[in-house]
Amino acid sequence: MTDRLYYHDSFLYDFDAEVREVADSPRPALILDRTAFYPTSGGQVFDTGWIVFQNSEPSDSAGANRVRVSEVAETEDGRVGHYFGAPPHDLSSERLQPGTRVHAQVDADRRRDHM
């Protein structure tokens, strides 16, 4: 089960978490131990934002250690999936496995627009 930080602070936009699972089917996604990203629920749309891999080397000009979260949805078993529009190369690498620490940033403007 994912610890849902937004229940305690709806203005939390940055947080640290640990990767619990890297899913690639049917679409690439990360399951984190905790999240401030709100999934689609009760008529409110999902948050978007970024996930930064903390154990990466400094980002190159393409932002290789930062990926865009394009959708957030609850899984059937109550976890929260963070989905990507295109699979980042880091999802299949040794750098991103269960136990990897990440820093996440919710798109604050989008969240406030939908509150």
Biopython code that builds the backbone (N, CA, C, O; Angstrom):
import numpy as np
from Bio.PDB.StructureBuilder import StructureBuilder

atoms = [
    (1, "MET", "N", (0.841, -1.172, 0.000)),
    (1, "MET", "CA", (0.000, 0.000, 0.000)),
    (1, "MET", "C", (0.892, 1.243, 0.000)),
    (1, "MET", "O", (1.897, 1.291, 0.709)),
    (2, "THR", "N", (0.532, 2.212, -0.771)),
    (2, "THR", "CA", (1.280, 3.463, -0.868)),
    (2, "THR", "C", (0.807, 4.436, 0.205)),
    (2, "THR", "O", (-0.396, 4.638, 0.369)),
    (3, "ASP", "N", (1.744, 5.043, 0.941)),
    (3, "ASP", "CA", (1.410, 6.073, 1.919)),
    (3, "ASP", "C", (1.058, 7.339, 1.136)),
    (3, "ASP", "O", (1.891, 7.861, 0.394)),
    (4, "ARG", "N", (-0.150, 7.827, 1.296)),
    (4, "ARG", "CA", (-0.663, 8.967, 0.524)),
    (4, "ARG", "C", (-0.480, 10.262, 1.306)),
    (4, "ARG", "O", (-1.283, 10.605, 2.173)),
    (5, "LEU", "N", (0.585, 10.962, 0.981)),
    (5, "LEU", "CA", (0.956, 12.174, 1.704)),
    (5, "LEU", "C", (-0.035, 13.313, 1.498)),
    (5, "LEU", "O", (-0.156, 14.184, 2.360)),
    (6, "TYR", "N", (-0.742, 13.322, 0.376)),
    (6, "TYR", "CA", (-1.682, 14.414, 0.081)),
    (6, "TYR", "C", (-2.864, 14.422, 1.036)),
    (6, "TYR", "O", (-3.534, 15.448, 1.156)),
    (7, "TYR", "N", (-3.148, 13.312, 1.725)),
    (7, "TYR", "CA", (-4.219, 13.306, 2.726)),
    (7, "TYR", "C", (-3.870, 14.217, 3.902)),
    (7, "TYR", "O", (-4.763, 14.783, 4.533)),
    (8, "HIS", "N", (-2.593, 14.361, 4.198)),
    (8, "HIS", "CA", (-2.137, 15.139, 5.346)),
    (8, "HIS", "C", (-1.769, 16.574, 4.981)),
    (8, "HIS", "O", (-1.837, 17.469, 5.823)),
    (9, "ASP", "N", (-1.373, 16.794, 3.707)),
    (9, "ASP", "CA", (-0.951, 18.126, 3.288)),
    (9, "ASP", "C", (-1.209, 18.288, 1.791)),
    (9, "ASP", "O", (-0.421, 17.821, 0.969)),
    (10, "SER", "N", (-2.307, 18.945, 1.441)),
    (10, "SER", "CA", (-2.657, 19.097, 0.023)),
    (10, "SER", "C", (-1.782, 20.132, -0.684)),
    (10, "SER", "O", (-1.887, 20.307, -1.898)),
    (11, "PHE", "N", (-0.925, 20.817, 0.066)),
    (11, "PHE", "CA", (-0.006, 21.779, -0.527)),
    (11, "PHE", "C", (1.431, 21.263, -0.550)),
    (11, "PHE", "O", (2.366, 22.041, -0.741)),
    (12, "LEU", "N", (1.611, 19.971, -0.358)),
    (12, "LEU", "CA", (2.932, 19.349, -0.434)),
    (12, "LEU", "C", (3.255, 19.086, -1.905)),
    (12, "LEU", "O", (2.548, 18.333, -2.575)),
    (13, "TYR", "N", (4.312, 19.702, -2.397)),
    (13, "TYR", "CA", (4.667, 19.574, -3.820)),
    (13, "TYR", "C", (6.005, 18.873, -4.045)),
    (13, "TYR", "O", (6.274, 18.424, -5.159)),
    (14, "ASP", "N", (6.835, 18.768, -3.034)),
    (14, "ASP", "CA", (8.135, 18.087, -3.136)),
    (14, "ASP", "C", (8.234, 17.053, -2.029)),
    (14, "ASP", "O", (7.867, 17.324, -0.885)),
    (15, "PHE", "N", (8.726, 15.875, -2.366)),
    (15, "PHE", "CA", (8.890, 14.840, -1.363)),
    (15, "PHE", "C", (9.917, 13.820, -1.836)),
    (15, "PHE", "O", (10.211, 13.714, -3.026)),
    (16, "ASP", "N", (10.452, 13.076, -0.884)),
    (16, "ASP", "CA", (11.377, 11.986, -1.171)),
    (16, "ASP", "C", (10.646, 10.672, -0.950)),
    (16, "ASP", "O", (9.768, 10.568, -0.094)),
    (17, "ALA", "N", (11.022, 9.675, -1.732)),
    (17, "ALA", "CA", (10.372, 8.365, -1.627)),
    (17, "ALA", "C", (11.345, 7.283, -2.053)),
    (17, "ALA", "O", (12.454, 7.562, -2.508)),
    (18, "GLU", "N", (10.910, 6.046, -1.898)),
    (18, "GLU", "CA", (11.688, 4.885, -2.317)),
    (18, "GLU", "C", (10.884, 4.093, -3.342)),
    (18, "GLU", "O", (9.684, 3.881, -3.172)),
    (19, "VAL", "N", (11.548, 3.662, -4.393)),
    (19, "VAL", "CA", (10.887, 2.850, -5.409)),
    (19, "VAL", "C", (10.592, 1.474, -4.813)),
    (19, "VAL", "O", (11.489, 0.813, -4.290)),
    (20, "ARG", "N", (9.344, 1.052, -4.895)),
    (20, "ARG", "CA", (8.944, -0.285, -4.447)),
    (20, "ARG", "C", (8.891, -1.271, -5.607)),
    (20, "ARG", "O", (9.190, -2.455, -5.452)),
    (21, "GLU", "N", (8.499, -0.752, -6.784)),
    (21, "GLU", "CA", (8.358, -1.630, -7.956)),
    (21, "GLU", "C", (8.536, -0.806, -9.228)),
    (21, "GLU", "O", (8.101, 0.343, -9.307)),
    (22, "VAL", "N", (9.181, -1.413, -10.218)),
    (22, "VAL", "CA", (9.293, -0.826, -11.547)),
    (22, "VAL", "C", (8.439, -1.691, -12.452)),
    (22, "VAL", "O", (8.769, -2.851, -12.698)),
    (23, "ALA", "N", (7.344, -1.135, -12.950)),
    (23, "ALA", "CA", (6.414, -1.894, -13.791)),
    (23, "ALA", "C", (6.587, -1.450, -15.240)),
    (23, "ALA", "O", (6.778, -0.264, -15.510)),
    (24, "ASP", "N", (6.521, -2.389, -16.158)),
    (24, "ASP", "CA", (6.632, -2.013, -17.566)),
    (24, "ASP", "C", (5.479, -2.557, -18.388)),
    (24, "ASP", "O", (5.478, -2.435, -19.613)),
    (25, "SER", "N", (4.510, -3.148, -17.736)),
    (25, "SER", "CA", (3.383, -3.706, -18.470)),
    (25, "SER", "C", (2.095, -3.337, -17.747)),
    (25, "SER", "O", (2.036, -3.509, -16.529)),
    (26, "PRO", "N", (1.096, -2.858, -18.394)),
    (26, "PRO", "CA", (1.032, -2.607, -19.828)),
    (26, "PRO", "C", (1.735, -1.316, -20.236)),
    (26, "PRO", "O", (1.972, -1.104, -21.425)),
    (27, "ARG", "N", (2.082, -0.426, -19.259)),
    (27, "ARG", "CA", (2.819, 0.788, -19.565)),
    (27, "ARG", "C", (3.857, 1.026, -18.478)),
    (27, "ARG", "O", (3.711, 0.527, -17.362)),
    (28, "PRO", "N", (4.907, 1.785, -18.793)),
    (28, "PRO", "CA", (5.947, 2.019, -17.793)),
    (28, "PRO", "C", (5.428, 2.836, -16.617)),
    (28, "PRO", "O", (4.752, 3.850, -16.792)),
    (29, "ALA", "N", (5.760, 2.370, -15.418)),
    (29, "ALA", "CA", (5.294, 3.054, -14.212)),
    (29, "ALA", "C", (6.204, 2.741, -13.043)),
    (29, "ALA", "O", (6.913, 1.735, -13.034)),
    (30, "LEU", "N", (6.170, 3.618, -12.065)),
    (30, "LEU", "CA", (6.846, 3.382, -10.797)),
    (30, "LEU", "C", (5.803, 3.312, -9.697)),
    (30, "LEU", "O", (4.837, 4.075, -9.681)),
    (31, "ILE", "N", (6.016, 2.386, -8.784)),
    (31, "ILE", "CA", (5.237, 2.318, -7.554)),
    (31, "ILE", "C", (6.194, 2.758, -6.456)),
    (31, "ILE", "O", (7.254, 2.161, -6.270)),
    (32, "LEU", "N", (5.814, 3.809, -5.729)),
    (32, "LEU", "CA", (6.643, 4.347, -4.658)),
    (32, "LEU", "C", (6.075, 3.966, -3.302)),
    (32, "LEU", "O", (4.893, 3.640, -3.194)),
    (33, "ASP", "N", (6.903, 4.004, -2.268)),
    (33, "ASP", "CA", (6.426, 3.694, -0.921)),
    (33, "ASP", "C", (5.516, 4.790, -0.383)),
    (33, "ASP", "O", (4.688, 4.541, 0.493)),
    (34, "ARG", "N", (5.671, 6.006, -0.908)),
    (34, "ARG", "CA", (4.857, 7.146, -0.464)),
    (34, "ARG", "C", (4.743, 8.111, -1.622)),
    (34, "ARG", "O", (5.618, 8.155, -2.487)),
    (35, "THR", "N", (3.661, 8.891, -1.644)),
    (35, "THR", "CA", (3.479, 9.835, -2.742)),
    (35, "THR", "C", (2.643, 11.027, -2.321)),
    (35, "THR", "O", (1.764, 10.924, -1.465)),
    (36, "ALA", "N", (2.938, 12.170, -2.948)),
    (36, "ALA", "CA", (2.091, 13.353, -2.829)),
    (36, "ALA", "C", (1.322, 13.572, -4.125)),
    (36, "ALA", "O", (0.512, 14.495, -4.207)),
    (37, "PHE", "N", (1.559, 12.734, -5.148)),
    (37, "PHE", "CA", (0.820, 12.813, -6.412)),
    (37, "PHE", "C", (-0.593, 12.270, -6.195)),
    (37, "PHE", "O", (-0.771, 11.146, -5.725)),
    (38, "TYR", "N", (-1.583, 13.074, -6.539)),
    (38, "TYR", "CA", (-2.976, 12.653, -6.397)),
    (38, "TYR", "C", (-3.396, 11.870, -7.632)),
    (38, "TYR", "O", (-3.244, 12.361, -8.751)),
    (39, "PRO", "N", (-3.924, 10.652, -7.452)),
    (39, "PRO", "CA", (-4.407, 9.896, -8.610)),
    (39, "PRO", "C", (-5.827, 10.335, -8.976)),
    (39, "PRO", "O", (-6.517, 10.941, -8.156)),
    (40, "THR", "N", (-6.256, 10.041, -10.170)),
    (40, "THR", "CA", (-7.631, 10.337, -10.574)),
    (40, "THR", "C", (-8.583, 9.662, -9.594)),
    (40, "THR", "O", (-8.470, 8.467, -9.324)),
    (41, "SER", "N", (-9.523, 10.443, -9.066)),
    (41, "SER", "CA", (-10.461, 9.882, -8.095)),
    (41, "SER", "C", (-11.554, 10.901, -7.816)),
    (41, "SER", "O", (-11.283, 12.098, -7.718)),
    (42, "GLY", "N", (-12.772, 10.434, -7.690)),
    (42, "GLY", "CA", (-13.881, 11.276, -7.280)),
    (42, "GLY", "C", (-14.123, 12.477, -8.163)),
    (42, "GLY", "O", (-14.627, 13.495, -7.689)),
    (43, "GLY", "N", (-13.779, 12.385, -9.430)),
    (43, "GLY", "CA", (-13.985, 13.483, -10.352)),
    (43, "GLY", "C", (-12.823, 14.448, -10.461)),
    (43, "GLY", "O", (-12.807, 15.304, -11.345)),
    (44, "GLN", "N", (-11.844, 14.319, -9.567)),
    (44, "GLN", "CA", (-10.657, 15.176, -9.656)),
    (44, "GLN", "C", (-9.604, 14.481, -10.503)),
    (44, "GLN", "O", (-9.363, 13.283, -10.351)),
    (45, "VAL", "N", (-8.980, 15.239, -11.393)),
    (45, "VAL", "CA", (-7.965, 14.661, -12.269)),
    (45, "VAL", "C", (-6.658, 14.461, -11.513)),
    (45, "VAL", "O", (-6.434, 15.042, -10.452)),
    (46, "PHE", "N", (-5.816, 13.636, -12.083)),
    (46, "PHE", "CA", (-4.522, 13.288, -11.487)),
    (46, "PHE", "C", (-3.531, 14.449, -11.566)),
    (46, "PHE", "O", (-3.656, 15.352, -12.394)),
    (47, "ASP", "N", (-2.541, 14.389, -10.668)),
    (47, "ASP", "CA", (-1.417, 15.320, -10.709)),
    (47, "ASP", "C", (-0.417, 14.869, -11.772)),
    (47, "ASP", "O", (-0.397, 13.705, -12.171)),
    (48, "THR", "N", (0.395, 15.791, -12.213)),
    (48, "THR", "CA", (1.559, 15.488, -13.045)),
    (48, "THR", "C", (2.765, 16.100, -12.353)),
    (48, "THR", "O", (2.624, 16.785, -11.340)),
    (49, "GLY", "N", (3.942, 15.856, -12.892)),
    (49, "GLY", "CA", (5.151, 16.417, -12.297)),
    (49, "GLY", "C", (6.379, 15.680, -12.773)),
    (49, "GLY", "O", (6.443, 15.239, -13.921)),
    (50, "TRP", "N", (7.364, 15.544, -11.885)),
    (50, "TRP", "CA", (8.645, 14.944, -12.248)),
    (50, "TRP", "C", (9.140, 14.038, -11.137)),
    (50, "TRP", "O", (8.830, 14.235, -9.962)),
    (51, "ILE", "N", (9.913, 13.044, -11.533)),
    (51, "ILE", "CA", (10.637, 12.193, -10.584)),
    (51, "ILE", "C", (12.111, 12.297, -10.939)),
    (51, "ILE", "O", (12.504, 12.131, -12.094)),
    (52, "VAL", "N", (12.922, 12.578, -9.913)),
    (52, "VAL", "CA", (14.363, 12.733, -10.084)),
    (52, "VAL", "C", (15.032, 11.573, -9.375)),
    (52, "VAL", "O", (14.755, 11.304, -8.206)),
    (53, "PHE", "N", (15.915, 10.887, -10.086)),
    (53, "PHE", "CA", (16.648, 9.756, -9.518)),
    (53, "PHE", "C", (17.825, 10.293, -8.727)),
    (53, "PHE", "O", (18.747, 10.870, -9.302)),
    (54, "GLN", "N", (17.806, 10.112, -7.416)),
    (54, "GLN", "CA", (18.819, 10.708, -6.557)),
    (54, "GLN", "C", (20.174, 10.037, -6.668)),
    (54, "GLN", "O", (21.189, 10.663, -6.364)),
    (55, "ASN", "N", (20.223, 8.773, -7.097)),
    (55, "ASN", "CA", (21.517, 8.098, -7.172)),
    (55, "ASN", "C", (22.152, 8.225, -8.546)),
    (55, "ASN", "O", (23.104, 7.509, -8.856)),
    (56, "SER", "N", (21.638, 9.128, -9.374)),
    (56, "SER", "CA", (22.173, 9.356, -10.709)),
    (56, "SER", "C", (23.325, 10.340, -10.654)),
    (56, "SER", "O", (23.463, 11.110, -9.704)),
    (57, "GLU", "N", (24.153, 10.299, -11.696)),
    (57, "GLU", "CA", (25.151, 11.344, -11.842)),
    (57, "GLU", "C", (24.413, 12.634, -12.150)),
    (57, "GLU", "O", (23.229, 12.595, -12.482)),
    (58, "PRO", "N", (25.077, 13.767, -12.049)),
    (58, "PRO", "CA", (24.391, 15.019, -12.387)),
    (58, "PRO", "C", (23.780, 14.939, -13.777)),
    (58, "PRO", "O", (24.344, 14.333, -14.688)),
    (59, "SER", "N", (22.633, 15.552, -13.921)),
    (59, "SER", "CA", (21.888, 15.493, -15.173)),
    (59, "SER", "C", (22.657, 16.118, -16.332)),
    (59, "SER", "O", (23.316, 17.145, -16.172)),
    (60, "ASP", "N", (22.566, 15.489, -17.492)),
    (60, "ASP", "CA", (23.120, 16.119, -18.684)),
    (60, "ASP", "C", (22.112, 17.127, -19.221)),
    (60, "ASP", "O", (21.068, 17.335, -18.603)),
    (61, "SER", "N", (22.394, 17.744, -20.334)),
    (61, "SER", "CA", (21.511, 18.788, -20.851)),
    (61, "SER", "C", (20.126, 18.274, -21.203)),
    (61, "SER", "O", (19.180, 19.058, -21.264)),
    (62, "ALA", "N", (19.984, 16.973, -21.436)),
    (62, "ALA", "CA", (18.678, 16.399, -21.763)),
    (62, "ALA", "C", (17.877, 16.056, -20.508)),
    (62, "ALA", "O", (16.733, 15.617, -20.622)),
    (63, "GLY", "N", (18.445, 16.244, -19.314)),
    (63, "GLY", "CA", (17.728, 15.941, -18.081)),
    (63, "GLY", "C", (17.571, 14.454, -17.852)),
    (63, "GLY", "O", (16.489, 13.996, -17.485)),
    (64, "ALA", "N", (18.640, 13.686, -18.064)),
    (64, "ALA", "CA", (18.572, 12.228, -18.032)),
    (64, "ALA", "C", (18.157, 11.667, -16.676)),
    (64, "ALA", "O", (17.636, 10.553, -16.619)),
    (65, "ASN", "N", (18.369, 12.399, -15.582)),
    (65, "ASN", "CA", (18.000, 11.846, -14.288)),
    (65, "ASN", "C", (16.651, 12.368, -13.807)),
    (65, "ASN", "O", (16.318, 12.224, -12.630)),
    (66, "ARG", "N", (15.880, 12.965, -14.689)),
    (66, "ARG", "CA", (14.554, 13.517, -14.356)),
    (66, "ARG", "C", (13.569, 13.069, -15.426)),
    (66, "ARG", "O", (13.805, 13.262, -16.619)),
    (67, "VAL", "N", (12.457, 12.465, -14.989)),
    (67, "VAL", "CA", (11.445, 12.010, -15.944)),
    (67, "VAL", "C", (10.096, 12.643, -15.604)),
    (67, "VAL", "O", (9.796, 12.927, -14.444)),
    (68, "ARG", "N", (9.311, 12.849, -16.625)),
    (68, "ARG", "CA", (7.996, 13.484, -16.490)),
    (68, "ARG", "C", (6.956, 12.433, -16.124)),
    (68, "ARG", "O", (6.854, 11.399, -16.784)),
    (69, "VAL", "N", (6.187, 12.696, -15.079)),
    (69, "VAL", "CA", (5.050, 11.855, -14.704)),
    (69, "VAL", "C", (3.852, 12.408, -15.478)),
    (69, "VAL", "O", (3.434, 13.546, -15.265)),
    (70, "SER", "N", (3.304, 11.583, -16.385)),
    (70, "SER", "CA", (2.223, 12.063, -17.252)),
    (70, "SER", "C", (0.840, 11.637, -16.771)),
    (70, "SER", "O", (-0.170, 12.181, -17.218)),
    (71, "GLU", "N", (0.793, 10.664, -15.858)),
    (71, "GLU", "CA", (-0.494, 10.213, -15.305)),
    (71, "GLU", "C", (-0.245, 9.520, -13.980)),
    (71, "GLU", "O", (0.811, 8.922, -13.770)),
    (72, "VAL", "N", (-1.213, 9.600, -13.094)),
    (72, "VAL", "CA", (-1.147, 8.928, -11.800)),
    (72, "VAL", "C", (-2.486, 8.236, -11.586)),
    (72, "VAL", "O", (-3.540, 8.859, -11.717)),
    (73, "ALA", "N", (-2.444, 6.942, -11.255)),
    (73, "ALA", "CA", (-3.685, 6.184, -11.075)),
    (73, "ALA", "C", (-3.498, 5.145, -9.975)),
    (73, "ALA", "O", (-2.399, 4.640, -9.750)),
    (74, "GLU", "N", (-4.590, 4.844, -9.307)),
    (74, "GLU", "CA", (-4.581, 3.814, -8.282)),
    (74, "GLU", "C", (-4.662, 2.449, -8.940)),
    (74, "GLU", "O", (-5.435, 2.246, -9.876)),
    (75, "THR", "N", (-3.854, 1.506, -8.445)),
    (75, "THR", "CA", (-3.901, 0.141, -8.949)),
    (75, "THR", "C", (-5.017, -0.620, -8.232)),
    (75, "THR", "O", (-5.562, -0.145, -7.236)),
    (76, "GLU", "N", (-5.341, -1.780, -8.737)),
    (76, "GLU", "CA", (-6.421, -2.576, -8.134)),
    (76, "GLU", "C", (-6.133, -2.963, -6.693)),
    (76, "GLU", "O", (-7.061, -3.170, -5.911)),
    (77, "ASP", "N", (-4.856, -3.062, -6.331)),
    (77, "ASP", "CA", (-4.511, -3.472, -4.972)),
    (77, "ASP", "C", (-4.205, -2.291, -4.044)),
    (77, "ASP", "O", (-3.640, -2.482, -2.967)),
    (78, "GLY", "N", (-4.580, -1.057, -4.459)),
    (78, "GLY", "CA", (-4.472, 0.090, -3.567)),
    (78, "GLY", "C", (-3.161, 0.847, -3.615)),
    (78, "GLY", "O", (-2.966, 1.782, -2.839)),
    (79, "ARG", "N", (-2.269, 0.474, -4.492)),
    (79, "ARG", "CA", (-1.032, 1.226, -4.648)),
    (79, "ARG", "C", (-1.255, 2.343, -5.664)),
    (79, "ARG", "O", (-2.258, 2.344, -6.379)),
    (80, "VAL", "N", (-0.324, 3.290, -5.728)),
    (80, "VAL", "CA", (-0.438, 4.408, -6.658)),
    (80, "VAL", "C", (0.646, 4.261, -7.724)),
    (80, "VAL", "O", (1.835, 4.220, -7.408)),
    (81, "GLY", "N", (0.228, 4.182, -8.985)),
    (81, "GLY", "CA", (1.161, 4.066, -10.103)),
    (81, "GLY", "C", (1.462, 5.422, -10.689)),
    (81, "GLY", "O", (0.559, 6.221, -10.938)),
    (82, "HIS", "N", (2.740, 5.680, -10.909)),
    (82, "HIS", "CA", (3.214, 6.931, -11.517)),
    (82, "HIS", "C", (3.657, 6.572, -12.932)),
    (82, "HIS", "O", (4.679, 5.911, -13.112)),
    (83, "TYR", "N", (2.897, 7.002, -13.935)),
    (83, "TYR", "CA", (3.096, 6.570, -15.325)),
    (83, "TYR", "C", (3.828, 7.636, -16.132)),
    (83, "TYR", "O", (3.751, 8.830, -15.843)),
    (84, "PHE", "N", (4.538, 7.168, -17.150)),
    (84, "PHE", "CA", (5.323, 8.037, -18.019)),
    (84, "PHE", "C", (4.797, 7.945, -19.436)),
    (84, "PHE", "O", (4.382, 6.874, -19.879)),
    (85, "GLY", "N", (4.813, 9.071, -20.158)),
    (85, "GLY", "CA", (4.350, 9.086, -21.545)),
    (85, "GLY", "C", (5.210, 8.225, -22.439)),
    (85, "GLY", "O", (4.690, 7.485, -23.275)),
    (86, "ALA", "N", (6.507, 8.308, -22.278)),
    (86, "ALA", "CA", (7.455, 7.480, -23.028)),
    (86, "ALA", "C", (8.358, 6.821, -22.003)),
    (86, "ALA", "O", (8.732, 7.452, -21.014)),
    (87, "PRO", "N", (8.713, 5.573, -22.219)),
    (87, "PRO", "CA", (9.540, 4.901, -21.210)),
    (87, "PRO", "C", (10.926, 5.526, -21.112)),
    (87, "PRO", "O", (11.687, 5.505, -22.079)),
    (88, "PRO", "N", (11.256, 6.078, -19.956)),
    (88, "PRO", "CA", (12.603, 6.614, -19.799)),
    (88, "PRO", "C", (13.610, 5.472, -19.803)),
    (88, "PRO", "O", (13.315, 4.380, -19.317)),
    (89, "HIS", "N", (14.782, 5.714, -20.342)),
    (89, "HIS", "CA", (15.790, 4.661, -20.422)),
    (89, "HIS", "C", (16.174, 4.140, -19.043)),
    (89, "HIS", "O", (16.614, 2.996, -18.927)),
    (90, "ASP", "N", (16.022, 4.945, -17.996)),
    (90, "ASP", "CA", (16.414, 4.537, -16.653)),
    (90, "ASP", "C", (15.500, 3.473, -16.051)),
    (90, "ASP", "O", (15.897, 2.815, -15.090)),
    (91, "LEU", "N", (14.290, 3.281, -16.580)),
    (91, "LEU", "CA", (13.394, 2.279, -16.006)),
    (91, "LEU", "C", (13.948, 0.874, -16.145)),
    (91, "LEU", "O", (13.662, 0.019, -15.307)),
    (92, "SER", "N", (14.724, 0.615, -17.168)),
    (92, "SER", "CA", (15.235, -0.739, -17.362)),
    (92, "SER", "C", (16.701, -0.858, -16.967)),
    (92, "SER", "O", (17.297, -1.918, -17.159)),
    (93, "SER", "N", (17.294, 0.188, -16.424)),
    (93, "SER", "CA", (18.712, 0.144, -16.095)),
    (93, "SER", "C", (18.927, -0.311, -14.662)),
    (93, "SER", "O", (17.984, -0.445, -13.882)),
    (94, "GLU", "N", (20.176, -0.543, -14.338)),
    (94, "GLU", "CA", (20.525, -0.923, -12.969)),
    (94, "GLU", "C", (20.362, 0.239, -11.999)),
    (94, "GLU", "O", (20.291, 0.028, -10.788)),
    (95, "ARG", "N", (20.302, 1.470, -12.519)),
    (95, "ARG", "CA", (20.196, 2.648, -11.647)),
    (95, "ARG", "C", (18.829, 2.767, -11.000)),
    (95, "ARG", "O", (18.700, 3.431, -9.972)),
    (96, "LEU", "N", (17.810, 2.147, -11.567)),
    (96, "LEU", "CA", (16.460, 2.296, -11.039)),
    (96, "LEU", "C", (15.873, 0.921, -10.748)),
    (96, "LEU", "O", (15.395, 0.233, -11.650)),
    (97, "GLN", "N", (15.916, 0.536, -9.488)),
    (97, "GLN", "CA", (15.419, -0.745, -9.030)),
    (97, "GLN", "C", (14.660, -0.515, -7.730)),
    (97, "GLN", "O", (14.747, 0.563, -7.142)),
    (98, "PRO", "N", (13.915, -1.524, -7.277)),
    (98, "PRO", "CA", (13.313, -1.381, -5.948)),
    (98, "PRO", "C", (14.401, -1.034, -4.933)),
    (98, "PRO", "O", (15.478, -1.630, -4.921)),
    (99, "GLY", "N", (14.095, -0.065, -4.091)),
    (99, "GLY", "CA", (15.059, 0.411, -3.113)),
    (99, "GLY", "C", (15.737, 1.711, -3.507)),
    (99, "GLY", "O", (16.348, 2.366, -2.663)),
    (100, "THR", "N", (15.640, 2.100, -4.783)),
    (100, "THR", "CA", (16.226, 3.350, -5.248)),
    (100, "THR", "C", (15.499, 4.531, -4.612)),
    (100, "THR", "O", (14.268, 4.553, -4.572)),
    (101, "ARG", "N", (16.241, 5.499, -4.121)),
    (101, "ARG", "CA", (15.663, 6.718, -3.562)),
    (101, "ARG", "C", (15.419, 7.710, -4.692)),
    (101, "ARG", "O", (16.255, 7.868, -5.582)),
    (102, "VAL", "N", (14.271, 8.376, -4.650)),
    (102, "VAL", "CA", (13.931, 9.385, -5.649)),
    (102, "VAL", "C", (13.422, 10.632, -4.941)),
    (102, "VAL", "O", (12.987, 10.586, -3.790)),
    (103, "HIS", "N", (13.490, 11.738, -5.658)),
    (103, "HIS", "CA", (12.883, 12.988, -5.215)),
    (103, "HIS", "C", (11.789, 13.289, -6.230)),
    (103, "HIS", "O", (12.023, 13.180, -7.434)),
    (104, "ALA", "N", (10.619, 13.659, -5.776)),
    (104, "ALA", "CA", (9.508, 13.911, -6.689)),
    (104, "ALA", "C", (8.997, 15.333, -6.508)),
    (104, "ALA", "O", (9.036, 15.904, -5.419)),
    (105, "GLN", "N", (8.511, 15.885, -7.629)),
    (105, "GLN", "CA", (7.989, 17.242, -7.640)),
    (105, "GLN", "C", (6.644, 17.237, -8.348)),
    (105, "GLN", "O", (6.555, 16.903, -9.530)),
    (106, "VAL", "N", (5.605, 17.607, -7.622)),
    (106, "VAL", "CA", (4.264, 17.729, -8.183)),
    (106, "VAL", "C", (4.177, 19.073, -8.902)),
    (106, "VAL", "O", (4.681, 20.080, -8.405)),
    (107, "ASP", "N", (3.545, 19.087, -10.059)),
    (107, "ASP", "CA", (3.317, 20.337, -10.789)),
    (107, "ASP", "C", (2.286, 21.146, -9.993)),
    (107, "ASP", "O", (1.084, 20.892, -10.067)),
    (108, "ALA", "N", (2.782, 22.118, -9.237)),
    (108, "ALA", "CA", (1.942, 22.885, -8.313)),
    (108, "ALA", "C", (0.876, 23.697, -9.046)),
    (108, "ALA", "O", (-0.254, 23.796, -8.569)),
    (109, "ASP", "N", (1.213, 24.276, -10.189)),
    (109, "ASP", "CA", (0.238, 25.071, -10.936)),
    (109, "ASP", "C", (-0.941, 24.218, -11.376)),
    (109, "ASP", "O", (-2.094, 24.633, -11.250)),
    (110, "ARG", "N", (-0.653, 23.020, -11.895)),
    (110, "ARG", "CA", (-1.734, 22.129, -12.338)),
    (110, "ARG", "C", (-2.611, 21.716, -11.157)),
    (110, "ARG", "O", (-3.838, 21.722, -11.263)),
    (111, "ARG", "N", (-1.989, 21.360, -10.038)),
    (111, "ARG", "CA", (-2.783, 20.957, -8.873)),
    (111, "ARG", "C", (-3.704, 22.077, -8.424)),
    (111, "ARG", "O", (-4.888, 21.846, -8.180)),
    (112, "ARG", "N", (-3.178, 23.280, -8.313)),
    (112, "ARG", "CA", (-4.010, 24.409, -7.853)),
    (112, "ARG", "C", (-5.139, 24.692, -8.846)),
    (112, "ARG", "O", (-6.236, 25.070, -8.438)),
    (113, "ASP", "N", (-4.882, 24.513, -10.137)),
    (113, "ASP", "CA", (-5.935, 24.711, -11.146)),
    (113, "ASP", "C", (-7.080, 23.739, -10.959)),
    (113, "ASP", "O", (-8.225, 24.065, -11.272)),
    (114, "HIS", "N", (-6.788, 22.538, -10.447)),
    (114, "HIS", "CA", (-7.807, 21.496, -10.328)),
    (114, "HIS", "C", (-8.373, 21.339, -8.919)),
    (114, "HIS", "O", (-9.229, 20.486, -8.687)),
    (115, "MET", "N", (-7.905, 22.147, -7.988)),
    (115, "MET", "CA", (-8.422, 22.048, -6.608)),
    (115, "MET", "C", (-9.812, 22.648, -6.521)),
    (115, "MET", "O", (-10.414, 22.660, -5.447)),
]
sb = StructureBuilder()
sb.init_structure("model")
sb.init_model(0)
sb.init_chain("A")
sb.init_seg("    ")
for serial, (resi, resn, name, xyz) in enumerate(atoms, 1):
    if name == "N":
        sb.init_residue(resn, " ", resi, " ")
    sb.init_atom(name, np.array(xyz, "f"), 0.0, 1.0, " ", f" {name:<3s}", serial, name[0])
structure = sb.get_structure()
